[in-house]
Amino acid sequence: MTIPIIDVVNFLILFPFIMAVIIGLLKQTSRLRSAVIMIGGFTIMAAAIYVAVSVIASGDTSQFVYLTETHLPDKFVIAGEIFLMCLVCFLSIKYKKYYAILFSLAGTIPVLWMDLTGRVVEGNTHIRIDTFAAVMYLIVGIVGILICIYASGYMKDYHNHHTDVQDRSNYFLALMFVFLGAMFGLISSDSLGWIYFFWEITSVCSFLMIGYTRTQEAVDNSFRALWMNLLGGCGFAAGLMICNMAFGISNLSQVTDMGEAALIVPATLFAFAALTKSAQFPFSRWLLGAMVAPTPSSALLHSATMVKIGVYMLIRLSPLMKGTLTGVMITVIGGFTFFAASLLAITVSDGKKVLAYSTISNLGLITACAGTGTQEGVWAAVMLVLFHAVSKSLLFQTVGDIENCMHSRDIEDMHGLIIKLPRLAFIMIIGICGMFMAPFGMLVSKWAALKSFVDSGSVWLVLFLVFGSGSTLFYWAKWLGKICTVIHQSFELEDITPRSELVSIFPLTSLIIIMCFAFPWMSGHMVQPILDEAYHANIPDVIGGSDVIIMMIMVAMVFMIPIGSRILSIGKNSKMTMSYVAGVNAGDDRHYIDSFGKERALYMSNWYMEEYFGEKKLLWPCIWVAAVLVAVMLIIVVGGAI
Amino acid sequence: MEINFIIKAVLYLILAPLIGGLLSGTDRLFAARMQGRQGPPIIQPFYDVNKLLHKQTTVVNSIQVLFVTGYLIMTVFTGCLFFAGGDMLLVFFALSMSEVLMVMAAFSTNGPYSIMGAQRELLQMMCYEPMTLLVAIGFYYAQGSFMVNDLVKASSPAILQIPGFFIGFVFILIIKLRKSPFDLSTSHHMHQEMVKGLTTDLSGSNLALVEIAEWYDTVLMMGIVGMFFITQSPISRIWAIIACVVVFFIETLIDNVFPRVKYITMLKVTWTVILVFAGTNLLILNVLK
């Protein structure tokens, strides 16, 4: 018996919404709630994996579905859009942030007008389930669901520590499921109208999640996220209307496949919307502000959902952007963001903020890859999306746990973490290594990105990438060093990470390691078909055979060295001593005797170079530069067409 | 092909420490003569390492040993990959990984001098990382391949097309070989505030491992210098060796002439040099292509 894929997809889209309602009805922080989330979550995960595997195994690279009976869903979409608009208006008035209303109305009303007056083009496919969608199902279904499961345990601890925040964790968890439902909907949709609807749901959802604590800071940041994303939504709406009314196209696959030069105008508008969603400069500030919310929401926004929508869109548009001004501008903005955000990441010590900058920076790289429009670029972009989702969600979850254990998420306080919280420290080391070290996935993708930039002759991008690699290495390695510092006579802290969080953390950790070994397979079975779909052509393997073997040797070595040293007991026979403090140690390696004979504490801080790359100095100029780039792109491409 | 690969790797494995040690001895001899001293015999580094290996090793913690061993293994692996004819980009990625392991060894000690050295070493990596990647890209532009095996079969030396990259690379070699204006992380010259920076808390056989790893590293760097001159004709090998000798001599000279600079000067100067020479070269190549 086989279940038709389309039914499972419907289930994937609708079931998270039902889950959200169920969770909303349950008692706060009850054991039942955890059980429901666990069972419901794993059901969704299983369904997502089922769809993904059957699509990937079928070899049928593009399955379009034309729904004849779309009356009900269409009504539903219209009702939903009106609801979202009213919700935004209501909250904007409540918090006196009236500008958000403007963006909401500007995006929604014209689309509604077009829908209601029957100007929408009918008769096109609505749903597309191809390999790229399958890959995204895997990301959302596995990483997203694991984050939800993590959240069910985390929120309890969170409210134990933050007694000043009203416990609305049911609402928060329900929102997370709504988010996932919208993600599944967005990935599956081919109809631009539907994509727009799900797009707006994610904008509003992230706004609600960021504002969870209702402090002044949270409200300000959530409205910043809202207006930036709604601005992107306006761009999307404009693109949607142009497609429908000027070109008679109502779905995304036609936009990318028609090959008509004039279609670059809506594509540019979609790309603009994607830039806001993926928090590229100049729109990065919303993602930085998003960290006021509880950690699971950051993990969700940064890894599996929100920011990935933007790059998903760009990768879809990639073939169209090849060799156009839009493509060039998108690559430049992406490359610039990669470099600038990695410099900014050097200067901050808040763990979540470093992660936020690193997300922005990596998304910049993905954006740049997609913007080149070459096949290697798309290959690298998809790989980066995969590896980034897993590593980043793991890192956020670990930082969240460390915060629960130590009441701080500052990197300076993680000094000697390997002694204080060994289990979390090891997981974190794997996560960080996954982000920048040699045999791990991210670097493989970066390598392919470099090749694609060189091949497409984008010199500026090559320069951005090589300099950005330098600073990326710096900020990750110093964090890694902080964790690896061994302090003597330090005590292990109590690891209060609940089991429900480990249910999420362990699979993610193993995923990073498995993906190191599995990337040739992933390349062959998951990424190559995407390229075939996008370019309707077979392309040779991006990374050659002998390189793969060497990479595998390296991966094996990385894991063999620690194991081997344990077996051979290297260094166990050596004499132990204290670290060198110019002969003035005061009994341990954390105090020394100063020139007055007094004992003083010794502490080594990391290097932040704030006076050179600090946020105060660099953030606004970067935003302005990028804003000019975006404006130039819009004026020349869109304005030029009018 | 496979056999060739292994033979070359094994040759490097055996010969590199000999050459590296001799280079290190020559360096000390050069330096001594420049300062008007007699200097140690050329095989002094071997005596030193031998002595270190026979000393009692004291450690600050046991992780340290793990990292240092990893550093040596990864460095050797990197060199093998290069001399056996592997992918240039992969070589540089593996290289930065081995460096990170060394930095972690210093971080793990929790000693002030070690950690200061480690931070500075990271900064140095940030300075030269762009250039090492660019070298690989430069060769790709010049000869159309990242594989060292293909690059040595070039019809004309790469230096003709990528002189800017060569200048940039020689410049960052000052950092890589720990020479004076930029030897921020381990002061090779005595009596400085850093003590020995990165390697302060290493002793005995651990320190010997680091020394040996640096020999391997030096040979690798010289190999890359040689790559700029090598073509398919055998006579080019001689040019490559001459180039290595000249570059090595220049590095020692620079070491003895310039006093150490502040870190920010290093960052600004190296990135500017890279951008001006390698960046311009890249732009020109791209236009000509």
Interface residues (C-beta under 8 A of the other chain):
Chain A: G416 I418 M437 A438 P439 L443 W447 L450 K451 V454 G457 V459 V462 L463 L465 V466 F467 S469 G470 S471 L473 F474 A477 K478 L480 G481 K482 C484 T485 V486 I487 H488 S546 D547 I550 M551 I553 M554 M557 I561 P562 S565 I570 G571 K572 S574 K575 M576 T577 M578 S579 Y580 V581 A582 D589 R590 L602 M604 N606 W607 Y612
Chain B: Q56 T57 T58 V59 V60 N61 S62 I63 Q64 V65 L66 T69 G70 I73 M74 F77 L81 G86 D87 L89 L90 F93 A94 S96 M97 V100 V103 M104 A106 F107 S108 T109 N110 G111 P112 Y113 S114 I115 M116 A118 Q119 L122 L123 M125 M126 C127 Y128 E129 P130 M131 L133 L134 I137 Y140 Y141 F146 V195 T200 D201 G204 I264 W271 L275 G279 L282 L283 N286 K289
